[in-house]
Amino acid sequence: MLAPAMLPHQAAFLELLLRFEVLRFGDFTLKSGRRSPYFVNAGQLRTGMAIQGLGRAYAAEIQRAGLRCDLVFGPSYKGVPLAVGTAIGLAEQGLDVPYGFDRKEAKDHGEGGVFVGTAPRDGMQVVLVDDVITSGRSISDVVELLRKAADVRIAAAIVAVDRQERGQGGSGKTTLRE
């Protein structure tokens, strides 16, 4: 079976992943404890041009999927540059969408709290952005965090790589390469 042709933003994103060695092959132990012959590390995207390319790809996927997006949210820590880059990519398309992310631990001074950037509010349509989905646990945890904070609707979780594993419950996401 032949793979379907990639859209231009998908091809550009794959080129970006390879150029910055985000996608690596070898023998890796994943967060889930499983072993894998490949590893995806979005932390390798460490330059302005890399983040710009990443943001454009995620923004293009939001547009392609026709998603209403009131908040781009990235789980800490790798989701932080994904959320910021995606918001910038959307702004380049004329859409000024706020972004936010969570802290691993709630801050008890200054403005306090667990959210940085725009906090979720009742009625928001939230698009989650992450680099990889394996079991779905990280996405599930952030959905729970967001829903405890406000009555939000999760429009989608956009990830660069879906390892096609299933955790507890289903998976409602769109990937940059379907």
Backbone as CSV, one residue per row, in Angstrom:
resi,resn,N_x,N_y,N_z,CA_x,CA_y,CA_z,C_x,C_y,C_z
1,MET,0.838,-1.168,0.000,0.000,0.000,0.000,0.892,1.243,0.000
2,LEU,0.647,2.156,-0.885,1.412,3.392,-0.963,0.908,4.395,0.058
3,ALA,1.834,5.129,0.632,1.455,6.183,1.577,0.824,7.335,0.805
4,PRO,-0.175,7.981,1.393,-0.781,9.133,0.714,0.238,10.265,0.586
5,ALA,0.070,11.076,-0.432,0.967,12.208,-0.646,0.854,13.184,0.516
6,MET,1.983,13.772,0.857,1.993,14.760,1.940,1.592,16.123,1.405
7,LEU,0.926,16.878,2.257,0.634,18.267,1.957,1.923,19.072,2.114
8,PRO,2.011,20.245,1.493,3.258,21.017,1.580,3.725,21.297,3.008
9,HIS,2.788,21.622,3.918,3.226,21.906,5.293,3.723,20.644,5.995
10,GLN,3.198,19.493,5.611,3.659,18.242,6.199,5.067,17.892,5.709
11,ALA,5.301,18.069,4.415,6.626,17.798,3.850,7.671,18.742,4.446
12,ALA,7.323,20.025,4.585,8.250,20.992,5.180,8.548,20.624,6.632
13,PHE,7.540,20.149,7.340,7.729,19.769,8.736,8.631,18.546,8.852
14,LEU,8.423,17.551,8.005,9.282,16.360,8.027,10.726,16.748,7.722
15,GLU,10.920,17.616,6.762,12.268,18.095,6.431,12.894,18.790,7.639
16,LEU,12.109,19.585,8.343,12.576,20.273,9.545,13.004,19.269,10.614
17,LEU,12.187,18.247,10.839,12.509,17.229,11.848,13.822,16.531,11.528
18,LEU,14.020,16.213,10.259,15.246,15.526,9.869,16.453,16.454,9.919
19,ARG,16.300,17.687,9.457,17.421,18.637,9.428,17.945,18.921,10.833
20,PHE,17.057,19.033,11.817,17.470,19.340,13.180,17.620,18.089,14.051
21,GLU,17.595,16.932,13.430,17.773,15.649,14.131,16.783,15.468,15.274
22,VAL,15.562,15.922,15.039,14.485,15.720,16.001,14.090,14.248,16.001
23,LEU,14.108,13.655,14.837,13.799,12.236,14.670,15.116,11.476,14.625
24,ARG,15.313,10.597,15.601,16.553,9.820,15.691,16.218,8.339,15.712
25,PHE,17.136,7.568,15.179,16.973,6.119,15.139,18.063,5.468,15.968
26,GLY,17.706,4.394,16.677,18.630,3.694,17.560,17.836,2.814,18.508
27,ASP,18.279,2.738,19.748,17.602,1.949,20.777,17.294,2.881,21.945
28,PHE,16.003,3.181,22.161,15.608,4.163,23.152,14.578,3.575,24.110
29,THR,14.645,3.980,25.381,13.618,3.651,26.354,12.717,4.875,26.474
30,LEU,11.436,4.677,26.266,10.469,5.772,26.278,9.991,6.057,27.698
31,LYS,9.318,7.188,27.871,8.736,7.563,29.156,7.814,6.454,29.675
32,SER,7.146,5.766,28.753,6.228,4.689,29.117,6.956,3.441,29.607
33,GLY,8.314,3.413,29.431,9.083,2.236,29.805,9.324,1.290,28.646
34,ARG,8.582,1.473,27.568,8.763,0.637,26.375,10.033,1.022,25.652
35,ARG,10.556,0.074,24.882,11.729,0.339,24.053,11.255,0.649,22.643
36,SER,12.016,1.493,21.967,11.632,1.916,20.627,12.871,2.075,19.750
37,PRO,12.741,1.779,18.446,13.863,1.987,17.528,13.987,3.437,17.056
38,TYR,13.081,4.304,17.492,13.186,5.721,17.131,12.745,6.594,18.293
39,PHE,13.207,7.833,18.269,12.910,8.789,19.324,12.671,10.145,18.689
40,VAL,11.706,10.883,19.204,11.392,12.223,18.726,11.662,13.199,19.861
41,ASN,12.557,14.155,19.613,12.907,15.142,20.626,12.749,16.539,20.041
42,ALA,11.590,17.150,20.267,11.334,18.498,19.764,12.238,19.529,20.417
43,GLY,12.910,19.163,21.499,13.877,20.052,22.130,15.047,20.378,21.222
44,GLN,15.223,19.601,20.165,16.280,19.856,19.181,15.980,21.090,18.337
45,LEU,14.750,21.536,18.325,14.374,22.720,17.546,14.727,23.949,18.378
46,ARG,16.001,24.360,18.297,16.534,25.359,19.218,16.899,26.685,18.574
47,THR,16.424,26.935,17.378,16.734,28.220,16.748,15.429,28.913,16.371
48,GLY,15.529,30.199,16.110,14.348,30.957,15.703,13.725,30.406,14.430
49,MET,14.553,30.061,13.454,14.035,29.520,12.193,13.352,28.164,12.417
50,ALA,13.915,27.352,13.306,13.321,26.037,13.585,11.947,26.200,14.227
51,ILE,11.854,27.086,15.214,10.567,27.314,15.882,9.571,27.942,14.910
52,GLN,10.059,28.811,14.036,9.180,29.409,13.027,8.597,28.320,12.121
53,GLY,9.435,27.401,11.671,8.958,26.303,10.818,7.974,25.411,11.548
54,LEU,8.274,25.110,12.798,7.384,24.293,13.619,6.031,24.984,13.778
55,GLY,6.056,26.265,14.140,4.814,27.009,14.344,3.970,27.081,13.084
56,ARG,4.618,27.279,11.957,3.892,27.337,10.688,3.228,25.998,10.374
57,ALA,3.909,24.905,10.658,3.336,23.581,10.370,2.122,23.299,11.258
58,TYR,2.248,23.566,12.545,1.126,23.330,13.452,-0.047,24.255,13.117
59,ALA,0.253,25.527,12.806,-0.802,26.472,12.436,-1.501,26.029,11.157
60,ALA,-0.735,25.551,10.187,-1.324,25.073,8.936,-2.238,23.878,9.188
61,GLU,-1.863,23.031,10.139,-2.703,21.866,10.451,-3.997,22.289,11.128
62,ILE,-3.931,23.283,11.996,-5.151,23.810,12.619,-6.083,24.339,11.534
63,GLN,-5.523,25.075,10.585,-6.314,25.631,9.490,-6.865,24.513,8.594
64,ARG,-6.016,23.542,8.252,-6.445,22.433,7.386,-7.614,21.675,7.994
65,ALA,-7.540,21.469,9.310,-8.581,20.710,10.000,-9.827,21.559,10.268
66,GLY,-9.759,22.858,9.985,-10.908,23.734,10.198,-11.290,23.875,11.661
67,LEU,-10.299,23.891,12.538,-10.555,23.928,13.970,-10.820,25.340,14.466
68,ARG,-11.828,25.482,15.285,-12.003,26.730,16.027,-11.013,26.665,17.180
69,CYS,-10.264,27.726,17.361,-9.210,27.723,18.370,-9.220,29.038,19.120
70,ASP,-9.615,28.988,20.399,-9.592,30.165,21.256,-8.335,30.199,22.120
71,LEU,-7.627,29.062,22.206,-6.413,28.960,23.011,-5.568,27.817,22.471
72,VAL,-4.300,28.107,22.198,-3.320,27.066,21.865,-2.619,26.739,23.173
73,PHE,-2.664,25.471,23.568,-2.112,25.084,24.868,-1.086,23.976,24.695
74,GLY,0.094,24.186,25.287,1.147,23.178,25.261,1.493,22.706,26.651
75,PRO,1.499,21.398,26.873,1.875,20.891,28.202,3.360,21.124,28.473
76,SER,3.661,21.459,29.732,5.067,21.698,30.070,5.857,20.383,29.904
77,TYR,7.072,20.449,29.558,7.845,21.597,29.160,8.004,21.697,27.649
78,LYS,8.035,20.605,26.964,8.244,20.655,25.514,7.089,21.295,24.775
79,GLY,5.928,21.347,25.382,4.788,21.986,24.748,4.854,23.502,24.765
80,VAL,5.758,24.069,25.572,5.877,25.519,25.672,6.268,26.131,24.325
81,PRO,7.401,25.736,23.718,7.741,26.329,22.419,6.744,25.942,21.328
82,LEU,6.102,24.790,21.460,5.091,24.400,20.477,3.911,25.366,20.520
83,ALA,3.456,25.709,21.726,2.324,26.631,21.856,2.696,28.027,21.359
84,VAL,3.863,28.509,21.759,4.306,29.835,21.338,4.489,29.881,19.823
85,GLY,5.186,28.892,19.269,5.416,28.847,17.828,4.131,28.746,17.037
86,THR,3.190,27.964,17.534,1.899,27.814,16.844,1.128,29.126,16.864
87,ALA,1.129,29.815,18.002,0.444,31.107,18.085,1.072,32.103,17.103
88,ILE,2.388,32.077,16.980,3.056,32.959,16.020,2.684,32.557,14.592
89,GLY,2.667,31.250,14.316,2.270,30.776,12.986,0.855,31.195,12.633
90,LEU,-0.047,31.140,13.598,-1.427,31.588,13.359,-1.471,33.099,13.134
91,ALA,-0.651,33.843,13.880,-0.610,35.300,13.716,-0.132,35.667,12.313
92,GLU,0.798,34.897,11.775,1.262,35.127,10.400,0.125,34.957,9.395
93,GLN,-0.893,34.183,9.769,-2.066,33.967,8.912,-3.190,34.948,9.252
94,GLY,-2.906,35.916,10.105,-3.899,36.925,10.467,-4.809,36.538,11.617
95,LEU,-4.471,35.473,12.344,-5.284,35.004,13.469,-4.523,35.228,14.774
96,ASP,-4.987,36.165,15.571,-4.317,36.474,16.832,-4.918,35.621,17.938
97,VAL,-4.368,34.426,18.122,-4.881,33.446,19.083,-3.950,33.400,20.293
98,PRO,-4.491,33.469,21.503,-3.636,33.395,22.687,-3.074,31.986,22.890
99,TYR,-1.977,31.929,23.631,-1.373,30.644,23.974,-1.218,30.562,25.481
100,GLY,-1.036,29.344,25.962,-0.778,29.117,27.372,-0.104,27.777,27.568
101,PHE,0.417,27.596,28.750,1.014,26.324,29.134,0.966,26.215,30.649
102,ASP,1.278,25.039,31.162,1.212,24.811,32.601,2.607,24.736,33.195
103,ARG,2.658,24.958,34.492,3.880,24.742,35.257,3.795,23.332,35.840
104,LYS,4.938,22.730,36.053,4.943,21.415,36.707,4.468,21.530,38.150
105,GLU,4.797,22.672,38.775,4.362,22.919,40.148,3.743,24.306,40.223
106,ALA,2.665,24.431,40.974,1.996,25.721,41.111,2.930,26.737,41.772
107,LYS,2.878,27.939,41.260,3.684,29.036,41.802,2.909,29.680,42.951
108,ASP,3.570,29.885,44.079,2.872,30.445,45.237,3.234,31.905,45.506
109,HIS,3.883,32.564,44.556,4.216,33.977,44.703,3.928,34.691,43.376
110,GLY,4.051,36.018,43.388,3.720,36.775,42.174,2.260,36.560,41.821
111,GLU,2.004,36.275,40.541,0.616,36.028,40.121,0.139,34.635,40.526
112,GLY,1.071,33.781,40.922,0.720,32.453,41.416,0.079,31.568,40.366
113,GLY,-0.335,30.408,40.779,-1.068,29.499,39.919,-0.223,28.532,39.126
114,VAL,-0.914,27.770,38.316,-0.275,26.709,37.541,-0.155,27.066,36.058
115,PHE,-0.847,28.121,35.606,-0.841,28.470,34.185,0.045,29.678,33.897
116,VAL,0.677,29.649,32.730,1.481,30.756,32.230,0.883,31.161,30.890
117,GLY,0.891,32.457,30.603,0.257,32.936,29.372,-1.226,33.104,29.644
118,THR,-2.034,32.680,28.719,-3.484,32.784,28.870,-4.022,31.552,29.584
119,ALA,-4.697,31.766,30.680,-5.320,30.667,31.425,-6.631,30.282,30.740
120,PRO,-7.018,29.020,30.833,-8.298,28.609,30.236,-9.474,29.294,30.914
121,ARG,-10.494,29.627,30.105,-11.718,30.238,30.619,-12.921,29.456,30.094
122,ASP,-14.003,29.540,30.813,-15.235,28.861,30.411,-15.578,29.185,28.960
123,GLY,-15.950,28.150,28.221,-16.403,28.308,26.852,-15.308,28.276,25.796
124,MET,-14.043,28.279,26.210,-12.949,28.277,25.236,-12.867,26.948,24.487
125,GLN,-12.516,27.043,23.214,-12.163,25.885,22.386,-10.634,25.819,22.420
126,VAL,-10.089,24.759,22.986,-8.651,24.643,23.189,-8.072,23.622,22.210
127,VAL,-6.976,24.010,21.562,-6.210,23.081,20.738,-4.914,22.799,21.494
128,LEU,-4.706,21.534,21.836,-3.482,21.105,22.505,-2.425,20.827,21.452
129,VAL,-1.192,21.204,21.730,-0.077,20.908,20.829,0.995,20.173,21.614
130,ASP,1.463,19.078,21.050,2.506,18.283,21.698,3.358,17.657,20.612
131,ASP,4.532,17.155,21.007,5.417,16.592,20.000,5.081,15.141,19.674
132,VAL,4.827,14.325,20.697,4.608,12.893,20.495,3.471,12.432,21.390
133,ILE,2.677,11.516,20.883,1.693,10.836,21.722,2.024,9.351,21.680
134,THR,2.210,8.782,22.858,2.519,7.351,22.959,1.320,6.648,23.573
135,SER,1.145,6.787,24.868,0.019,6.134,25.541,-1.184,7.062,25.645
136,GLY,-0.958,8.358,25.494,-2.027,9.330,25.662,-2.124,9.866,27.076
137,ARG,-1.287,9.368,27.975,-1.349,9.767,29.381,-1.080,11.264,29.572
138,SER,-0.060,11.798,28.902,0.266,13.221,29.061,-0.879,14.101,28.592
139,ILE,-1.462,13.742,27.457,-2.593,14.515,26.924,-3.782,14.402,27.880
140,SER,-4.043,13.210,28.363,-5.146,12.996,29.297,-4.956,13.826,30.567
141,ASP,-3.723,13.871,31.075,-3.436,14.646,32.287,-3.679,16.133,32.058
142,VAL,-3.261,16.662,30.915,-3.431,18.095,30.658,-4.909,18.428,30.397
143,VAL,-5.640,17.512,29.777,-7.078,17.725,29.581,-7.762,17.820,30.939
144,GLU,-7.401,16.934,31.850,-7.976,16.953,33.204,-7.642,18.267,33.907
145,LEU,-6.396,18.723,33.790,-5.972,19.986,34.392,-6.785,21.160,33.841
146,LEU,-6.935,21.208,32.521,-7.687,22.296,31.889,-9.150,22.278,32.316
147,ARG,-9.747,21.092,32.351,-11.172,20.986,32.696,-11.438,21.261,34.175
148,LYS,-10.444,21.054,35.019,-10.601,21.427,36.427,-10.585,22.941,36.578
149,ALA,-9.857,23.617,35.684,-9.713,25.071,35.763,-10.894,25.815,35.160
150,ALA,-11.509,25.226,34.125,-12.589,25.928,33.421,-13.399,24.939,32.599
151,ASP,-14.580,25.386,32.200,-15.452,24.572,31.350,-15.038,24.791,29.895
152,VAL,-13.972,24.084,29.484,-13.430,24.226,28.136,-13.812,23.027,27.278
153,ARG,-13.707,23.213,25.970,-13.879,22.112,25.029,-12.539,21.896,24.356
154,ILE,-12.066,20.671,24.336,-10.819,20.345,23.663,-11.165,20.084,22.201
155,ALA,-10.770,21.015,21.337,-11.083,20.904,19.909,-10.251,19.808,19.262
156,ALA,-8.988,19.676,19.675,-8.097,18.652,19.114,-6.790,18.652,19.883
157,ALA,-6.062,17.575,19.724,-4.670,17.502,20.157,-3.864,17.260,18.890
158,ILE,-3.016,18.210,18.561,-2.186,18.076,17.363,-0.799,17.651,17.806
159,VAL,-0.339,16.550,17.250,0.973,16.009,17.587,1.752,15.747,16.302
160,ALA,3.076,15.829,16.415,3.925,15.559,15.264,3.968,14.065,14.958
161,VAL,4.054,13.258,16.011,4.185,11.809,15.835,3.197,11.100,16.750
162,ASP,2.383,10.249,16.171,1.475,9.382,16.923,2.056,7.976,16.857
163,ARG,2.489,7.465,17.984,3.102,6.133,18.022,2.073,5.012,17.865
164,GLN,0.807,5.369,17.723,-0.268,4.406,17.484,-0.450,3.422,18.629
165,GLU,-0.109,3.843,19.834,-0.369,3.021,21.013,-1.608,3.573,21.673
166,ARG,-2.302,2.784,22.413,-3.520,3.232,23.073,-3.348,3.140,24.569
167,GLY,-3.727,4.240,25.245,-3.734,4.265,26.704,-5.153,4.020,27.169
168,GLN,-5.490,4.584,28.306,-6.838,4.466,28.833,-7.748,5.397,28.043
169,GLY,-8.799,4.906,27.488,-9.744,5.738,26.749,-9.338,5.906,25.307
170,GLY,-10.104,6.709,24.592,-9.887,6.903,23.167,-8.890,7.993,22.883
171,SER,-8.808,8.331,21.620,-7.836,9.309,21.174,-8.489,10.214,20.148
172,GLY,-8.687,11.500,20.474,-9.245,12.443,19.542,-8.196,13.462,19.168
173,LYS,-7.498,13.214,18.074,-6.375,14.073,17.736,-6.259,14.194,16.234
174,THR,-5.480,15.156,15.822,-5.089,15.285,14.437,-3.579,15.335,14.425
175,THR,-2.950,14.659,13.501,-1.495,14.653,13.438,-1.045,15.386,12.198
176,LEU,0.193,15.834,12.240,0.741,16.515,11.082,0.938,15.537,9.926
177,ARG,0.927,14.272,10.201,1.031,13.246,9.142,0.044,12.155,9.463
178,GLU,-1.079,12.154,8.776,-2.127,11.155,9.054,-1.924,9.916,8.201
